[in-house]
Amino acid sequence: MKRNAERNSRRTLILALIGLVAVAGLTGCDYLFGGGGPSGGRIATDLVSIRNMSFQPADIQVTVGTTVTWQNGDGVSHTVTSDGGAFASGLLKDGDSFTFTFTAAGTFTYHCAVHPSMRGSVLVTP
C-alpha cells in the first residue's frame, strides 16, 4: 500500500514537471535563458542590476508601457544614460535605483556616463 502511494506521488511529480516544461515552451521561456528565439538572446525582465561594473542583464526585452528599474548594487556610483537622450538617471550611488517607463517601441541603447564601457540595451516591442 505504502509503495503504491510513493509510486503515485512520484508519477504526479513527474507529470507536473512535464507540464511545467510544456508551458515554458509555449510561453517563450527561451527568452529567460538567452535562447535563440525572436528576442535575439535578450532576457524578458523589468529589473536590471548594476554590479561588477556591468548591467545585468545587459540586453533585455519588454513591451510598451513597461517600467524598467535599474538597481545599483555595486560599490561605486554609476549612471543609466540613454545613447539617444530618452532617459538619464543622474549619479546612482550604491543602493540607489532608477526607473523609466517605455512608452514607444524600439531599441534603446544606454551606457554608464562614468564608465562608458558599461553598455546595455532595451528592446521594446508593441
C-alpha positions as CSV (number, residue, x, y, z in Angstrom):
1,M,0.0,0.0,0.0
2,K,2.8,2.4,1.0
3,R,4.7,1.5,-2.1
4,N,1.7,2.4,-4.4
5,A,1.3,5.7,-2.7
6,E,5.0,6.5,-3.2
7,R,4.8,5.5,-6.9
8,N,1.6,7.6,-7.4
9,S,3.4,10.6,-5.7
10,R,6.4,10.2,-8.0
11,R,4.2,9.9,-11.1
12,T,2.3,13.0,-10.1
13,L,5.5,14.9,-9.6
14,I,6.9,13.8,-13.0
15,L,3.6,14.8,-14.8
16,A,3.7,18.2,-13.0
17,L,7.3,18.8,-14.2
18,I,6.4,17.7,-17.8
19,G,3.5,20.2,-17.7
20,L,5.8,23.0,-16.5
21,V,8.3,22.3,-19.3
22,A,5.4,22.3,-21.8
23,V,4.0,25.6,-20.5
24,A,7.5,27.2,-20.5
25,G,8.0,26.2,-24.1
26,L,4.6,27.6,-25.2
27,T,5.2,30.9,-23.4
28,G,8.6,31.6,-24.9
29,C,10.7,30.9,-21.8
30,D,13.7,30.7,-24.0
31,Y,13.9,34.5,-23.6
32,L,14.6,33.9,-19.9
33,F,17.6,31.7,-20.7
34,G,19.0,33.6,-23.6
35,G,17.6,31.3,-26.2
36,G,17.8,31.9,-29.9
37,G,14.1,33.0,-30.3
38,P,12.9,36.3,-31.7
39,S,14.4,38.1,-28.8
40,G,17.9,37.6,-30.2
41,G,19.1,36.4,-26.8
42,R,17.6,39.3,-24.8
43,I,16.1,38.5,-21.5
44,A,12.5,39.4,-20.7
45,T,12.6,41.3,-17.4
46,D,11.9,44.7,-15.9
47,L,14.8,44.7,-13.5
48,V,18.5,45.4,-14.3
49,S,21.1,45.0,-11.6
50,I,24.3,47.1,-11.7
51,R,27.1,45.1,-10.2
52,N,30.6,44.0,-11.0
53,M,31.0,47.1,-13.3
54,S,28.2,45.8,-15.6
55,F,24.5,45.9,-16.3
56,Q,23.0,42.5,-15.6
57,P,21.4,41.5,-17.8
58,A,22.9,43.9,-20.4
59,D,20.2,43.3,-23.0
60,I,16.5,43.0,-22.1
61,Q,13.2,42.9,-23.9
62,V,10.0,44.4,-22.6
63,T,6.7,45.6,-24.1
64,V,5.4,49.1,-24.5
65,G,4.2,50.5,-21.1
66,T,6.7,48.5,-19.1
67,T,8.6,50.4,-16.3
68,V,12.2,49.1,-16.0
69,T,14.2,49.6,-12.8
70,W,17.9,49.7,-12.6
71,Q,19.3,48.9,-9.2
72,N,22.9,49.8,-8.3
73,G,24.4,47.1,-6.2
74,D,28.0,48.0,-7.0
75,G,30.4,49.6,-4.5
76,V,30.8,52.6,-6.8
77,S,28.5,55.2,-8.4
78,H,27.1,54.7,-11.9
79,T,24.6,56.3,-14.3
80,V,22.0,54.9,-16.7
81,T,22.2,57.2,-19.7
82,S,20.3,56.6,-22.9
83,D,22.5,57.0,-26.1
84,G,19.7,58.8,-27.8
85,G,18.7,61.1,-24.9
86,A,15.5,59.3,-24.0
87,F,16.4,59.0,-20.3
88,A,19.2,59.8,-17.8
89,S,19.4,58.7,-14.2
90,G,21.9,61.0,-12.9
91,L,24.5,59.6,-10.5
92,L,23.3,56.5,-8.7
93,K,25.2,55.6,-5.5
94,D,25.4,52.1,-4.2
95,G,21.8,51.1,-3.2
96,D,20.1,53.7,-5.4
97,S,17.7,52.8,-8.2
98,F,16.3,54.5,-11.3
99,T,13.1,53.7,-13.1
100,F,11.9,54.6,-16.6
101,T,8.6,53.7,-18.4
102,F,9.0,52.9,-22.1
103,T,6.0,54.3,-24.0
104,A,7.2,53.6,-27.5
105,A,8.5,50.6,-29.4
106,G,12.2,50.5,-30.5
107,T,15.7,49.6,-29.3
108,F,17.1,51.9,-26.7
109,T,20.8,51.6,-26.1
110,Y,22.4,53.0,-23.0
111,H,25.6,53.3,-21.1
112,C,27.2,54.5,-17.8
113,A,28.5,58.0,-18.2
114,V,31.1,57.4,-15.5
115,H,32.2,54.1,-17.1
116,P,31.5,54.2,-20.8
117,S,32.5,50.6,-21.4
118,M,29.4,49.6,-19.4
119,R,26.7,49.3,-22.1
120,G,23.2,47.8,-22.4
121,S,20.0,47.9,-24.4
122,V,16.3,47.6,-24.0
123,L,14.3,46.2,-26.9
124,V,10.7,47.5,-26.5
125,T,8.0,45.6,-28.5
126,P,4.4,46.6,-29.1
